[in-house]
Amino acid sequence: MPKITIIGNTSWGNTLGVLLSDKGAAVKLWTRSEAEAKKLNQERRSYSSTSSIGEALNGTDLVIWAVPSQKLRENVNQARDYLTDSMLLMSAAKGLELNSGRRMSQVLAEEIAPSLRGQICVLSGPNLAKEIAQGLPAASVVAAQDVSLAEGARELMESPKFLLSISDDVIGVELSGALKNIVALGAGMMDGLGLGDNAKGAFIAWGWTEVVSLGVALGARADTFYGLAGLGDLIATCSSNLSRNHYVGCELAQGRCLSEISASMPHVAEGVATAAAAYQLARNQGLDLPIINLTYKILFEGLSPGRALIEFNELAANHH
């Protein structure tokens, strides 16, 4: 029986716990406190929880970090002394680190022993946790520089209702999952402003063109953005009522301030910090990306989302 450790008492972490234990794996979920672990164990879930990182990682085959992207570095540090070269190390977080612009696999690589860096893989795709928790079918992508590593992770995780593809384009898979959240924020703003599906469709297409441009400049393959980890995730996140980023965009358009929206949410909308990181990465690459710039200004410079209506023609002019 394979042993899998999930780091993160998040909706995605708990969903993966159910999914993988139902497949027959022995799953341990690590929580930050004994109280959290006790509560989860009292709920008689199909996996066990512990607040001891050593216990969680003892003899495991696969470690999955299912934590908010801005907390990944901290969580890897807590686990690093217990990691061995027999473990696959997976990031299931979708985001860019705020100050550094690092992808999650880069953060992971920086915080573990150099000898373990070849064990890193990433998981990304249209993964709305609530649907998967309800037993609805989903598909995702496991990416690693060595496809045999990705294949090993797929064998441990795939099930009839959770299908996995493999890729060696780690950069493209990670950037697809992170940057699509910026487009979803904008799509939510379009809905919140009542601009209609035609305008939203145009906005999404223009935004995705910018994402691909930035991704290719950062070393990704363009075709990855039109596959499951890219277009598949984009469609789910821009259209679903379960999307946190779409929700934040919609609420901003209706006049609520970002701090108020964030404080009222039980989970993190990854697109907010990622928009700031992407804005800086684009500037570093010398790219003029109007939609990413506009989203950044709304989030961090106080620009009214209503400007999206005024600037619609300007956006169109930039994307002919």
Sequence and secondary structure as in RCSB ss.txt:
>XXXX:A:sequence
MPKITIIGNTSWGNTLGVLLSDKGAAVKLWTRSEAEAKKLNQERRSYSSTSSIGEALNGTDLVIWAVPSQKLREN
VNQARDYLTDSMLLMSAAKGLELNSGRRMSQVLAEEIAPSLRGQICVLSGPNLAKEIAQGLPAASVVAAQDVSLA
EGARELMESPKFLLSISDDVIGVELSGALKNIVALGAGMMDGLGLGDNAKGAFIAWGWTEVVSLGVALGARADTF
YGLAGLGDLIATCSSNLSRNHYVGCELAQGRCLSEISASMPHVAEGVATAAAAYQLARNQGLDLPIINLTYKILF
EGLSPGRALIEFNELAANHH
>XXXX:A:secstr
  EEEEE  SHHHHHHHHHHHHHT EEEEE SSHHHHHHHHHTT SSEEES HHHHHTT SEEEE S GGGHHHH
HHHHGGG  TTSEEEE    B TTT  BHHHHHHHHS GGGGGGEEEEESS  HHHHHTT  EEEEEE SSHHHH
HHHHHHH BTTEEEEEES HHHHHHHHHHHHHHHHHHHHHHHTT HHHHHHHHHHHHHHHHHHHHHHTT  GGGG
GSIIIIIHHHHHHH TT HHHHHHHHHHTT  HHHHHHH SS  THHHHHHHHHHHHHHTT   HHHHHHHHHHH
S   TTHHHHTHHHHHHHT 
